[in-house]
Amino acid sequence: MQRSDVIPSIVLSAYALGRIAAQDAGNEAPAAQWRVLSLLGRQGATRVGELAAAARATQPGMTRLIGALERDGLVRRSPDPADSRAVVVETTEAGAQALASWRDEFRDTLAPRFHALDDADWAALARAAEILTAHTDPTGSTDRKDSAQ
């Protein structure tokens, strides 16, 4: 087995954890809402088209989602300082608080599934989280190694 064969397992497990957490917590908000708030939390003010591409959504679909998030007070739209014809979206304080609460809720919901892990397992998960975060940097500024086989 090649090293990179673990990547699909990580991706599928991450999706499963997200679904399980939402179901077990009774969180009925669309996953796309949390994806958008997470993206905005990581990269700051972003154009709608860039958000759509990052979230793998259509631009009209993203525009509708942003409209709903704006009505709920979770994001705000403003003119792009670099191009007054374009609009950027950013989280509001309420959006940042909702995202933090969502993360806390999902952590607390999933924690019992991991209660039997020992310190070595927690260290391995912490390191895996660091690696995944570094290699999913939306700015693309991480130093990626091409040596994984």
C-alpha positions as CSV (number, residue, x, y, z in Angstrom):
1,M,0.0,0.0,0.0
2,Q,1.3,3.5,-0.9
3,R,1.4,6.2,1.7
4,S,-1.1,8.3,-0.1
5,D,-3.8,5.6,0.1
6,V,-4.6,6.8,3.6
7,I,-6.0,10.1,2.2
8,P,-9.4,8.8,0.9
9,S,-9.9,7.2,4.3
10,I,-9.2,10.5,6.1
11,V,-11.6,12.4,3.8
12,L,-14.4,9.8,4.2
13,S,-13.9,9.6,7.9
14,A,-14.1,13.4,8.2
15,Y,-17.4,13.5,6.3
16,A,-18.8,10.7,8.5
17,L,-17.7,12.5,11.6
18,G,-19.5,15.7,10.4
19,R,-22.7,13.8,9.6
20,I,-22.6,11.9,12.9
21,A,-22.0,15.1,14.9
22,A,-24.8,17.0,13.3
23,Q,-27.3,14.0,13.7
24,D,-26.3,13.3,17.3
25,A,-26.4,17.0,18.3
26,G,-29.7,17.5,16.5
27,N,-28.2,20.3,14.5
28,E,-30.5,21.0,11.6
29,A,-28.5,23.8,10.0
30,P,-27.3,22.9,6.5
31,A,-23.7,21.7,6.3
32,A,-23.1,24.3,3.7
33,Q,-23.7,27.0,6.3
34,W,-20.9,25.7,8.5
35,R,-18.6,25.2,5.5
36,V,-19.1,28.9,4.5
37,L,-18.6,30.2,8.0
38,S,-15.5,28.0,8.5
39,L,-14.1,29.2,5.2
40,L,-14.7,32.9,6.1
41,G,-13.2,32.3,9.5
42,R,-10.0,30.9,8.0
43,Q,-9.6,33.3,5.1
44,G,-11.5,36.5,6.0
45,A,-13.5,38.6,3.6
46,T,-14.0,36.7,0.4
47,R,-15.9,37.2,-2.9
48,V,-19.0,35.2,-3.5
49,G,-17.5,33.4,-6.5
50,E,-14.4,32.4,-4.6
51,L,-16.6,31.1,-1.8
52,A,-18.7,29.1,-4.3
53,A,-15.6,27.5,-5.8
54,A,-14.1,26.7,-2.4
55,A,-17.4,25.2,-1.1
56,R,-18.0,23.4,-4.4
57,A,-21.3,25.2,-5.0
58,T,-22.8,27.1,-7.8
59,Q,-22.5,30.9,-7.7
60,P,-26.4,31.3,-7.6
61,G,-26.6,28.7,-4.9
62,M,-23.9,30.5,-2.9
63,T,-25.6,33.8,-3.4
64,R,-28.9,32.4,-2.0
65,L,-27.0,30.9,1.0
66,I,-25.2,34.1,1.7
67,G,-28.6,35.9,1.6
68,A,-30.0,33.6,4.2
69,L,-26.8,33.9,6.4
70,E,-27.1,37.7,6.0
71,R,-30.8,37.7,7.0
72,D,-29.8,35.7,10.1
73,G,-27.1,38.2,10.9
74,L,-24.2,35.8,10.5
75,V,-22.4,37.5,7.6
76,R,-22.4,40.9,5.9
77,R,-21.7,41.9,2.4
78,S,-19.7,45.0,1.4
79,P,-18.0,46.4,-1.7
80,D,-14.7,44.8,-2.5
81,P,-12.0,47.5,-1.7
82,A,-10.0,46.2,-4.7
83,D,-12.9,46.4,-7.1
84,S,-16.0,48.5,-6.3
85,R,-18.1,46.4,-8.8
86,A,-17.6,43.3,-6.7
87,V,-18.9,42.3,-3.3
88,V,-17.0,40.5,-0.5
89,V,-18.6,38.5,2.3
90,E,-17.3,38.4,5.9
91,T,-18.6,37.0,9.2
92,T,-20.2,39.2,11.7
93,E,-19.6,38.8,15.5
94,A,-22.8,36.7,15.6
95,G,-21.4,34.5,12.8
96,A,-18.1,34.0,14.6
97,Q,-20.0,33.2,17.8
98,A,-22.3,30.7,16.0
99,L,-19.3,29.0,14.5
100,A,-17.5,28.7,17.8
101,S,-20.7,27.3,19.4
102,W,-21.1,24.9,16.6
103,R,-17.5,23.6,17.0
104,D,-18.1,23.3,20.8
105,E,-21.3,21.4,20.2
106,F,-19.7,19.0,17.8
107,R,-16.7,18.5,20.0
108,D,-18.9,17.7,23.0
109,T,-21.1,15.4,20.9
110,L,-18.2,13.4,19.4
111,A,-16.0,13.3,22.5
112,P,-17.6,10.2,23.9
113,R,-16.7,8.2,20.8
114,F,-13.0,8.9,21.6
115,H,-13.1,8.4,25.4
116,A,-11.0,5.3,25.3
117,L,-8.0,6.8,23.5
118,D,-4.8,6.9,25.4
119,D,-2.3,9.8,25.4
120,A,-0.4,8.4,22.4
121,D,-3.6,8.2,20.4
122,W,-4.5,11.8,21.3
123,A,-1.0,12.9,20.4
124,A,-1.3,11.2,17.0
125,L,-4.7,12.8,16.4
126,A,-3.3,16.2,17.4
127,R,-0.4,15.8,15.0
128,A,-2.8,14.6,12.2
129,A,-5.0,17.7,12.8
130,E,-1.9,20.0,12.5
131,I,-0.9,18.3,9.3
132,L,-4.4,18.4,7.8
133,T,-4.7,22.1,8.8
134,A,-1.4,23.0,7.2
135,H,-2.3,21.2,4.0
136,T,-5.7,22.7,3.7
137,D,-4.6,26.3,4.1
138,P,-6.9,28.3,1.8
139,T,-4.1,30.7,0.9
140,G,-2.0,27.9,-0.5
141,S,1.0,29.3,1.4
142,T,2.0,26.1,3.1
143,D,5.2,24.2,2.2
144,R,3.8,21.1,0.7
145,K,6.1,18.1,0.2
146,D,5.6,16.1,-3.0
147,S,7.4,13.1,-1.5
148,A,4.3,11.3,-0.2
149,Q,4.0,8.1,-2.1
